[in-house]
Amino acid sequence: MKRLFSLFITILFLSACSRDDGASNKDLGHRMLLIGNSFFKPYAEQLDIVASDEGYANHNSTLVFRGGENGWAISFWNDSTTISHQEIKEAFDNGGIEYFGMTSGSSPSNRTEGFKEWIHYGLQENPDMKVFISIPPIDFPSNWTDTAQHYGFSSMESFYDYFVNTIIHKTVVDPLRAEFPNTPIFTIPTGWAAVHLLKMEQDGLLLDSIGFSGPRATSLFTDAKGHQGQIIIDAGTLMWMKGIYNLDLNTSEYETGFNTNLHGLADQIMADHDPLYNQD
């Protein structure tokens, strides 16, 4: 009887150890510094909400935003006397940044400027940080067809594919990877959420009553510039969760509040993303 009792205690102990090991390996979240503009801000803010709902208790982010081109990496860098510039430096100086995220805006004459300066600065106190670039949609969505044709493409889908895979990946990410070979640098093609959801709305495939432009809760876009409505924000944020945390979107517990399967859409977009530009 004593031997049976001892065996029972041993099994309980080993089982508890096994459970503890599994818990210790669970990704509980990361410290992030996220900087950008109004085509970046909604996803960064929503990420805090979704990460919390998904149980990433240690997720924590410092958010620094400015509108338009002022939210580009190079603008934050050059405006060295601004509060925003100092906030970014302070976050880096405090250490512990595991992910540094930026929007993809840059000058066509020098597409890596701003990105490389901030990465170099951040690595001084955060040598193991990972870097990602969120690629926003093209602005003025009512003109997307004309814009695509202006650049020699038959559709926004083909133009945005070129923008992501040729402009951003080849002229921004590849040179940055060459300059910082020990730093993981990846992209999240957030703008595909807007492109696909607009196509679904045009084809009558949305399962929600969503207009082209109007209130954030019931529209794809909130203005002519193309600021995104909540349905696009939710889809894009799920893409961020997949790209950063590798969240299994098929088992995600986050409720978007929409009938349209945004989890499935986000998962498919990220599956179609060039794996060379995913996080390792």
Summary of the structure (lengths in Angstrom):
residues: 280
radius of gyration: 21.2
end to end distance: 52.6
largest distance: 84.6
contacts: 895
relative contact order: 0.12
helix: 52%
strand: 12%
